[in-house]
Amino acid sequence: MFGLTFLFSSCVSDKSYRPVTDASLPKEERCLYPGEVQQSGEVQQSNFEVCTYKDDGKEYEYVVGYVEFDDQGWFQDVRQKDNLLHRLRKYHEQKNEELLIVVFAHGWKHNADQNDDNVKHFHMLLKDLDMNERVAKSIDGRKSRKVVGVYLGWRGASLSLPILENLTFWTRKNAAERVGDRSAKQLLMELNQFRSYCNNWDSSDRLAGPDQTQLVLIGHSFGGLIMYHALHSELMGRALQIRPDRHYRMAKSFGDFILLVNPAFEGAAYEPLWQVGNTRCYSEKQRPILAIVTSETDYATKYAFPLGRFYTLTQSAPHPGERETVFKTVGHLGRYQTHRLLSKETQVESKHHERQFEAAQKRVANLKVQPHVSTRQLPQAEFYGGTLEWLGNPQGRDHFPYLVITADKKIIDGHGDIWNAKFRDFMLDFVTKQVIEPVPDKDESNIDNKCLALE
């Protein structure tokens, strides 16, 4: 009885950490940038916050919204979603601002509490993106956009005991699948429709440019599973669209780009999208759709994940290589790998919160002279955060837009080491160069005439 009492007392409740603030209030709740000192009492956790930081003696801001889900995949409080969309519409309409919306789904053993390190690091990423928007304004002369973070919270941490929490693998994986299949999917679709509304489009499967509202989606660990479960059917549909003249349309992402880091889902779940991707051809102007980045030292997905899948031995897997895809995560299967991310030994380490505007200007200016090579058959692409080396798509499809990248341990060392300076620099550079910067295609005239869908 004592043991059971101790165990249940260590459970993390299935609750909301972010109460909904009244959308009619004239001022939004103010959050503290990580590192600031709260002068009067405890910081109030809110589901929508305006966050400020100082640079060069001036104050700048970005905004963050939190939407949480319970173990059944329902909204913890649907008003969080409604309040978020209401506030974003106000920013767009009343302040005449386009938005750069970045959605992040955390992984195992995390939640939306203000003290969670994923929350703190997400704020740092948003601050850097806001600085990039200011840099773009100074270099290109375009209007900077409001940077909006959307943090998807779920019960990734269900047990607070350091060792026994590892036994929650199965329940947390199942919960993440339900979240992705249910209300998280609804939220992402509404955000994508909101993006279309902001850009005055009548279709949600277009790609936006740097002067329009864009949507970038990021997931880590089981958060990557949430993103993939929510969107893989949409991605397959966008890959198979055919024009009346029998040519394939350019394959599109959901939103503008999806980045999954050390995602914890089996290769067998990725196989249908990979097969769909290999049924067609691509234009040389094809933009990246999805990047899956896995550390070579991510032992959680390399060794622990297959152990957690041991029960699948009772299931039939008759095709050659099929059993391996059932056991292993997508990033650890050579069948899908397209790139390797290598560290630059000459790179000088820096603390992200100490980066200044001038340094960001130099980095963005350097990106301007780099080609868009992530999906092309060139040996490598240089980024501040590392060198992206092309391995070749196993099926030989030119400009294959579904990237599966193995990261050197000097870039990401382990399962949770995704917020270090090198990898965050790579994320910023890659998304800026490959997604934010490109001018959107106005029509389908760029499709290769040889790329026929119905031969």
Disulfide bonds with the S-S distance in Angstrom:
Cys31-Cys51 1.89
Cys281-Cys451 1.87
